[in-house]
Amino acid sequence: MLEENKIIFKVLLTAPAPAKEDISVIDKWANHTKAGANKMKKGIKKAIKSPKDFYRKIVQPTLKTIDAFYKDESIFKGGVSKEEMIANTKAKMQRAANQYLKNIKDTFKKEDGVHPIRSEHSKEKRPTNSSDSLASDASNRVQDTKFDRDVNYGRMNYAKSQLKYNFPLFGSKEENVKGLVTLGVMALSGDNQLRKSMKKGYDIIIKNLCRKPLCITTPEHLIKFKRELRSLIAQLGAEIIKAGYATGMVKYNSDKLNRLVNNYRLPEIAPFEPKGASHIDFFIVREFVKPVREITEYVSEQTQSKDTCDSGVSNRTESANQRRKEKRLALDIQVSLNKTS
């Protein structure tokens, strides 16, 4: 007889933190997006060639969907009937159809502007004579589009997203480190590369490892199980981070995660439930980490106003060299044998 609820695998996986002090991945995203501008423009023009085309492909399907979704006697906010709501929607979308092509043209139209990075550096060393000043100003002038400017602004949001969501959950190919999503799937799918995925300096922690990772489902269900588990860890993990690691969200999402895994477990494995004999629970660890200086400063510079820029440099540099305690997302995984006779 096998021992009831005997633990055969136990692991604590902590989401990695960025280890390199560079913003190359952000620059790569921006350059790749800008390089695809012409292809994007051609695709948009091919899809919608005229206001009539816009009306046929976008307005009409939308109005049909609204008409089919709501009952004829439906009354909306302010006492608006279904017919009035459809008429209002149609009028708004007709105006949008007339502006659509003009907006697309304006988005990709090249205009003179100031290079945001060059102009920032040029403030430090200003030319002394007028001819040098004119040459310097000319070098800072670039022809860009509204699309380019939107991408430059988007770099800030992308940098924040990288730090907050992408790296902890998905890791980085550039730094050859796996995120919490991949590690969680490896732990329950029998992937023996789990230990090798630990990279010194990336704060991926594996504790109390009993034997080796084992697959908790049947071979015919393995591919579907890995796909669904990967998707759910990513979704629920992002929700927890967005909620500021709130305890209620951690418990609620852990319950969801256990329910999915329990649907695929082998009969000899104890049922998965939060803090149960077998479980896969989200867990919050608090660790002292050193901030990623360049990315941190890059985000700060993008959001800081010109008035406070100079006064904030020394503070950012000082704080970047200090270790601070941060919350990190983790997965507490345990697999136990079920009671057998």
N, C-alpha and C positions, 0 to 999 in steps of 0.2 A: 504493500500500500504506500502510495506517495504521500508525503506530508502535506496537509491542507495548507493552502495559501503560501507555499514555499516560494520565496523570492528567487527567481532565476535570472533577472536582469534589472539593474537599477542605474539610472544615470541622471545627472543634472547638467543641462546644456544652457550656457549663457550666450546671449546674442553678442556678436563681436562689435568692437568699436573701431573706427578708422585708425590705422597705425601710421600712415604716411602723411606728411605735412605738405600736401600739394593740392592743386585744384585742376589737375590735368583732365580728370574725368568730366568736369564741368565745362571746360573749354572744348573738349571733344564733342560733347552734346551740342553746344552752341554752334560750332563750326559745321557739324553734320546737318543740323537743322537748316542753317543758312544755305548750305550747298544744295539742299533739295528744294529751294524756293522756286526755281524755274519749272521743275517737274510738277510741283504742287500747283503752280499757276496754270500750267497746261491742262492738268487734270480737272481743275475747277471749271475752266472755260469749255472743256469738252463735255462736262456733265451738264452745265447750264449755259446755253448759248444766247438766250434772250429772255426778256421779261415774260413772254408767253411760255417759254420753256420752264421757267421758274414756277409759273402758275400751274402748269400741267403736271410737273413732277413733284412739287412740294405742297402747293396750296390745296389743290383738289384732293389728294390722298388724306391730308390733314382734316379737311372738312368732312370727308366721308367717314373717317374714324370717329370724329366727334358725334356725328349724326347717328352712327351705329351703336356707340357706347352708352349714350344717355336716352332715357325714355322721353317721349314727346311731351309728357306733362311735367318734366323736371323744371324746378325753379331754382335759380342760382342766387348768389349774394346780391342784395339790393333789389330783389324781386324780378331779376332778369329772366326771361323765358328762354327756352332752348333755341327758338328761332332767332331771337335778338342776340343771343350769345354767338351763334354761328355767323350772323350778319356782321357783328362787331369784329370777330376774328378774321372774316374774309376781307373786310376793309383794311385792317392793319396789315395783313399779309400782302395785299395788293400794293400798298405803299412800300412795303419791304421789297417787293419784286421790282419796282421802279428804281430803287436805290441800290439794289444788289450788285449789279455789274459795275456801277460807278464806285462803290466801296471796294470792290475787288481791284479795280484799276488803281485807285488811290493807295491801296495797301502795298502794291508792288511797284509803284512809281518811284523812280530815283530822285532824291532831292539832296541839296547841299546840307551838310550838317557838320557837327564837331565830333571827332572821334572821342568817345567817352574815356578811354584808357589813356590815349596819348595826351589829351588835354589835362588830365589829372596829374600826369607826370610833369607836364610842361610848367605847372605852377611852381615847381620846386626851383627850377633854373630859368629865369626869364632873360632873354637876350638884352644886351645893353644898348645897342644902336637900333635905329628904326628899320634899316634894311634887314638885319637879322630877325627883328620882330615880325616883319611881314613874311619872311621865309618860314619862320616857325609857325605862324598862324596858318599859312598855306599848307604846311605839312600836316596840320591837325584837321584840315578840312577834308571831308570824305563825302562821296556820294553814296548815300544809303537809302533804304526804303523804310516805310512804317513797319513792315514786317521785320526788318533787321533790328529796328529799335525795340520792337516788342520782344524779340528773342534776347536782346541784351538785358532787358528788364527781367525776362524769364529766367536768366541765369541765377538771379538772386533766389527765386522760388525753387529752382532746381537744386541749388546748393543747400537750402534748408531741407528740402525733401531727402537729399542724399544723406545728410547727417541724421535726420529724425527717423526716416522710414526705411529707405532702400538698403543702406549698409547693414543695419541690425538684422533685417529680415532676409535679405538676399545676398549679402556679402559683396565681394568685388572680384571680377576676373583679373583686373590689373594687379591687385594685391594677392591674388591666388588664395582667397579665404572664403569659406562657405558661410552663408547666413543661417539663421535659426530655422528657417523653413526647410532647407536641404538637410540640415543636421537632424531635425525631428523625423523626417521621412527615413533617413538612413538608420536611425535607431530602432524603428519598428518594422523595417523591411529586410533585416538580416544582412545589411551592408557592412562587411568587415573593414571597410576603408574608414569607418568612423574615427578610430583612433588616429589614423594617419592624417585625418583632416584637421587635427589640432595643430595650430601654428603658434610657435612661441612668440609672445608679444601681442597676440590678437585677443587675449582674454577669453578664449573659448575654453570653458572649464568642464572637465568630465570627472565626476566624483563617484566613488563607491561602485566602480564598474564590476559587475559580477559576470564572470565568463565572457561571452561575446554577444553582440547584437543578434537577435533572432527575428525571423519573420513571423508575425502573429496571424497571418492569413494564409489561405490556400494559394498555390501557384496560379490557378486560373483567375483568381481575383486580384492578384498582386498589382498588375498594371493600373487597373481602375482604382484600387485602394491608394496607391502612391499619388495618382493624379488628384484625387479628391482630398487627400490629406494635405498635400502641398498647397492646394488652393485655399483650404479652410484655415490652415495655420497662418497663411499670408493675410487673409481677410480679417480674422479675429485678432491677430497680432497688431495689425494697423489700427484697429478700433481701440485696442487697449492703449496704445501709444498716444493716439489722438485724444483719448479721454484723460490723459495725464496719469496713467497707471492707477486709475481709481479701483479700489478694492472690489466694489460691486461689479464692475465690468470684468475684472479678472475672474471672479467666481462664475459669473454668468457665461462667459466665453469658454471657460474650462469645462463646464457642463456640456456645452455644444460639442466641443472637441472630443470628449469622452464618448458621447453618444455615437458619433461617426465611427470611431475606432471600434467600439463595441459591436457594431453591425458586421464587422469583418473578422473578428477574433476567432481563433480556433476553439473548439469546445473544451479542450483540456486547459485552456487559459482562463483564469478567474475574470469575471466581468469587469469591464472598465467603468469606473465611476470616480468622481472627484475625491481625492484622498483615500480611495479604496485600496483593496489588495493589489489590483492592477489599476493604473491611472496614467494619464498624460495631462498634467495640470500646468497652466501658465503660472509663473512664479516671478516675483519681483526681487531682484538683488540690489543692494546698495553698495557701490564700490567707489574707491578713490581712483579717479582717472585723470590723466593729463589731457587737456583739450587739444584738438587738432588745430594748431595755431593759424595756419594760412587760410584754411576754409572759414574758421571762426572770424578772422579779421575781414575776409572778403565779404561775408554776409553783413558784418557790422558796417563796413564802408558803403555798401550798397544802400543800406537803410538809414544811415546817419545823415543829418542835414549838414550843409556847409558851415553853419555857425558853430556847431559843436564838434566838427571833425578834428580840429587841432587838439582840443582839450581831451578828446577821447582816445588818442593814439597811445599815450603812455599808460593809461588804465588798461587798455586791451592787451598791450604787450606784457604788462605786469601780471595780469590775471592768466594769460596764456601760459606763463611759466610756472604757475601754481597748480597743484593737484586739487581737485575738488570732488566732493562726493556726489555721485549721480545715480539715478535709478536706471536699471537695465532689465530688459525682458529676458526671461529664461523659461525653459521647459523642464518640469520635474516628471521624469518617466520611470515607471516601475511596472514590471511584468511578473505575475505570480501564477503558480499552477493552481488549477481548480481542484476541489475535493474529488477524489476518485475512490472507488471501492475495490 
